[in-house]
Amino acid sequence: MAGCLLVVLPLECLGARVLREPGRTAAAVLPVALLFLVWDAVAVWAGVWSFNPRYTLGVSLTGIVLEEFLFFLIIPLCALLTYQSVEALTLRARRTRGDAEAHR
């Protein structure tokens, strides 16, 4: 997860504007994260899903390990950064192409 975040954080400099708009980012990431965390909690409570303590840090809240919380925050953030940067670059390319065609 750290690698994913390190790879996509520079995309903010390409115009993603995800980190500069924390309210919109939270509105996009948190509802989905909450839904999946509740799903995980129910699955753990029902005995359908579990976490092997050998592969976790051992920090948990309501049976959900810290890594799971981070997963549902970091991975969507990485996806959002990627999507927004592609959108920004596409818009920039269209503007550049439009300017070039206007000068012909």
N, C-alpha and C positions, 0 to 999 in steps of 0.2 A: 504494500500500500504506500509505503514511503517512497519507493521508486516511482510509482505512478504519479504521485503528487509532485515529486521533483522534476519529472519529465514534462508535466503539463503546466506547472506554475509559470514558466516563461511565456506561455501563450497569452497571459494577461497583458504582456507588453505589445502583443500583436493586435490588440484592440478588443479582447474578449469582454472587458469591463465587468467581469463577474465579481471580483473581490472589491471593486469600487462601489458596488451596489449591494451591500450586505442584506438589506431588507428583501430585495427581490430574490437573492440567492437563497436566503432562508425560506422564503415562501415556496421556492421550487424544490428544495431538498428535504426540509423537515417533515412535511406531511407524508411523503413517501417513506422516509426513514422510520417515522413513527408507526406507520402501517406494518412494515416488515418487522420491526422490533416487537410489536404486539403479537404478530404471527409467530415469531420465534418463541416468545414467552409462553404462548398457549401450547406450542409444540413441545417445549421443554416440560411444562407442567403436566402434559398428557403422556409424557414418556416416549414421544415419537422422535424427539430430537435431543441430542446432548452434546456437550463439549468435553473433549478429552483434556483433562487438566495437565497432561504431559506437554501439550502444545499451546497452552495459553499462559498468560501472566498470572492467573489466579485471582484477578480482580473481577468481581461480578456484582451486578445489581439485579435483583429479581430473577436470578438464575441465568441472566445473559452476561456473557463475558465482555470485558472492555473491548477486545478486538472486534467483536460483532458490532458494537456501537460505532466504533471508528470506521468499520467497513461500510456501514450504511450512511455514513457522512462523507467519507473521502472518495469513494468510487463514484457516487453521483456528482460530487463536486468536480472530479476529473472529467467526467463526461460532459458536464455543463461548460467547463472551460474549453474543452475541445470543440464542442458544437458552436459556442459563441465566437471562438477565434476563426473557425472556418467561415461562419457567416460574415464576420467583419472583413476577412480577406476577400471573400467573394464580392461583397459590396464595393470594396476598394477597387477590385479589378474591373467591375462593371463601370464604375465612375471613370477610371483611367481609359477604358476602351471607349466610353461615350465621349470623353474629351478629345481623344485622338480622332474619332470619326467626325466630330464637330469642326475640327480644324482642316478637314480635307477639302 
